[in-house]
Amino acid sequence: MHPVDPAASPAAAGLLGCGVMAGLGAAINTGSVTRGRSVAVIGCGGVGCAAVAGSALAGAGTVIAVDLDDRKLEWARGMGATHTVNSRDTDPVEAIRELTGGSAPMW
């Protein structure tokens, strides 16, 4: 455990201490993302964007971010998503199949 500076924003400390670690851990540890894999991340809030970043750091060749909010999809692109899908406008399963050539991505 490491003490948090009392001047730090509780929201920022919470996001870094929980959301980022959960998203990175989901991609790298739980999902075992490796170089060249295709990954789809559903939901691009704090945890989802961290999963996108973790997938990119692990070397995934295709990182597909899926969300209903274009603003969050833009965040995901900034974190390493190679493709984005707005599931409000597009069937995400069909879009993912198209982007991966029909292969089954890691979820």
C-alpha positions in Angstrom: 0.0 0.0 0.0 1.2 3.5 -0.8 -0.2 6.7 0.8 -2.0 9.1 -1.5 -1.1 12.8 -1.4 -4.1 14.5 0.3 -3.9 17.2 -2.4 -4.7 14.6 -5.1 -8.2 14.6 -6.5 -10.1 11.7 -5.1 -11.6 11.0 -8.5 -8.2 10.9 -10.2 -6.7 8.7 -7.4 -9.7 6.3 -7.6 -9.5 6.0 -11.4 -5.8 5.4 -11.3 -5.8 3.1 -8.3 -8.8 1.0 -9.4 -10.0 1.6 -13.0 -6.6 1.7 -14.7 -5.3 -1.3 -12.8 -8.5 -3.3 -13.5 -8.5 -2.5 -17.2 -4.8 -3.1 -17.8 -5.0 -6.3 -15.7 -8.0 -7.5 -17.7 -6.1 -7.2 -20.9 -2.6 -8.3 -19.9 -3.2 -10.8 -17.1 -6.8 -12.1 -17.4 -7.1 -11.9 -21.1 -3.6 -12.8 -21.9 -3.5 -10.5 -24.9 -0.4 -11.1 -27.0 1.3 -9.7 -30.0 -0.8 -9.8 -33.2 -4.1 -10.8 -31.5 -7.4 -9.2 -32.3 -9.2 -7.7 -29.3 -12.7 -6.2 -28.8 -13.3 -4.0 -25.8 -17.0 -3.4 -25.1 -17.5 -0.1 -23.1 -15.0 2.6 -23.2 -15.2 4.4 -19.9 -12.2 4.5 -17.5 -11.8 0.7 -17.2 -12.5 0.0 -20.9 -10.0 2.6 -22.1 -7.4 1.1 -19.8 -8.2 -2.3 -21.3 -7.7 -0.7 -24.8 -4.3 0.7 -23.6 -3.3 -2.6 -22.1 -4.1 -4.4 -25.3 -2.1 -1.9 -27.4 0.8 -2.2 -24.9 0.7 -6.0 -25.2 1.0 -5.7 -29.0 -2.5 -6.6 -30.2 -2.7 -6.1 -33.9 -6.3 -5.1 -34.0 -7.9 -3.3 -31.0 -11.6 -2.6 -31.5 -13.4 -0.3 -29.1 -17.2 -0.5 -28.9 -19.4 2.1 -27.2 -22.5 4.1 -27.7 -20.8 7.4 -27.1 -18.6 9.0 -29.8 -16.7 11.0 -27.2 -15.6 7.8 -25.4 -14.7 6.2 -28.7 -12.4 9.1 -29.4 -10.8 8.6 -26.0 -10.3 4.9 -26.8 -8.6 5.8 -30.1 -6.3 8.1 -28.2 -5.5 5.1 -25.9 -4.6 2.8 -28.8 -7.8 1.5 -30.4 -7.1 0.8 -34.1 -10.9 0.7 -34.8 -14.0 2.1 -33.2 -17.6 0.9 -33.5 -20.6 3.0 -32.3 -23.0 0.2 -31.3 -25.9 2.7 -31.4 -25.6 2.9 -35.2 -24.0 -0.4 -36.1 -24.4 -4.1 -35.1 -21.2 -4.6 -33.1 -21.0 -8.3 -33.7 -21.1 -7.9 -37.5 -18.7 -5.0 -37.4 -16.2 -7.0 -35.3 -16.5 -10.0 -37.7 -15.9 -7.6 -40.6 -12.9 -6.0 -39.0 -11.3 -9.3 -38.0 -12.0 -11.1 -41.3 -14.5 -13.3 -39.4 -12.0 -14.5 -36.9 -13.0 -14.7 -33.2 -11.4 -11.8 -31.3 -10.6 -12.0 -27.6 -13.3 -10.3 -25.6 
